[in-house]
Amino acid sequence: MENKSDLRPNDVAVILRPTLDDGEWAGGFDVLVSGFGPITITKENMDDMIGMGVLLASVIPFMEEHEEIAKQVMEYCSKFYGDVGEFEYDPNHDSFGDGVVLTETTKTVGGKH
């Protein structure tokens, strides 16, 4: 059975990449938007999808600059995703166990925000 969180062709992802200092999280993160191929939809449709990813990614710095709006977004998120439940932390989880490793040279569509 396919996992809903597995990447698929035409996916666009907003990626939060933690800032690490000697392997420990330094408390910050970079925001990246990337498309994954093979791309089977039109260039215009993929441009729209990546544009939506960039729009979503822009919420992070916007919230940093607007504290009251950030509180409203967090309240909405709690209502909208409140039934998600607890996340299980598995330090041995390997999303790339099948040998796929994303690197700076991995072919993607999009770019770093």
Secondary structure as GFF3:
##gff-version 3
##sequence-region A 1 113
A	DSSP	beta_strand	12	21	.	.	.	ID=ss1
A	DSSP	beta_strand	24	35	.	.	.	ID=ss2
A	DSSP	alpha_helix	43	65	.	.	.	ID=ss3
A	DSSP	alpha_helix	67	80	.	.	.	ID=ss4
A	DSSP	beta_strand	109	112	.	.	.	ID=ss5
###
